[in-house]
Amino acid sequence: MPSETDAESRSRSIRRWLQVIAFTLGIGLVTLADIGYVVTGYQEDVLFTVTGVAGGLVALAAAVTLVVDLLPESSAPDPDDTTRVGSDDTRHPE
């Protein structure tokens, strides 16, 4: 039976691949919008502009989520951890 960390690793890997696929599809949509705009002789402004913007937003969202997912987890100290060395508690008993 696979361990929990193995399942988390697979899930994370699948999520990253889906983000890469979404980014690629967004870039492809922007490219197709540009090609369509050129092929029509620069006539269909609104259709290809909206398509290009939609593809750009998809690519941007996928890239941002991929970068955020790849960043290391925060190393902020745990506020409930009482074993920290150099605690801010400088009170002395009187």
N, C-alpha and C positions, 0 to 999 in steps of 0.2 A: 504494500500500500504506500503511495507516495506521501512524503512528508508535507506539512503545511507550507514550509518555505519553498519547496519545489513547486507547489501549486501557485504560490504567489509569484514566483519567478516566471512561470509560464504565462500567467495572467498579465504580468507587466510586459513581457515580450510580445504577446499578442496585441496589447494596447498600443505599444510603440509601432508595430508594423501597421496597424490600422491608421495611426496618425500619419505615418509616412505615405500610405496609400491616399489618404484624404488630401495631403499636401500636393501629391503628384496629380491627382484629379483636378484640384483647383488650378494649378499651373496649366494643365491641359485645357481647361475651360477658358482661361485667359487667352491662350494661344489660338484656340478655335474661334473665339470672338474676334481677335485681331485678323485672322485669315478671312473670316466671313465679311468683315468690314472692308478689307482690301478687294475681295472678289466681287462684291456688289458695287464697286466703283465709288466707295465712300458715300453711299446713299442712305443706308439704313442706320442712322446714328443711334437712335434710342435703343433698339433691340440689342445691338452688339455692345453698346456701352453698359447696359444693365447686365448683360451676360458676363462681360469682362469684370465688372465690379463685383458681381456675385462670386465669380471664380477667385478673384483676388481676396475677398473676405474669407472664403473657405480655406484658401492657402495660408492666409495670415493666421487664422484661428488654429489651424493644424500645426503651424510652425511654432506658435507661442506655447501651445499645450505640450508640444514635444520638447521644447527647450526647458519649460518649467518641470516637466517630468524627469529630464536628464540631470537637473541640478541636484546636488547632494542635499540631504535633509538638513534642516536647521540644526545647528549645534548650540542652540540657546540652552542655558542651564535650566534644569527642571526645578520649578519653584517648591516642589514638595520634597526635594532632596535635602536632607539634613546632614549629610556626610561631607559636604563641600569643605574644602580647605580654604582658609582665608575668608571666612564668612563675614558679612557686613555687620554682624552682631558684635559690637565693641563694648558692650556694657560689662562692667565689673561689679561683683557683689561688694557691698559696703560692709 
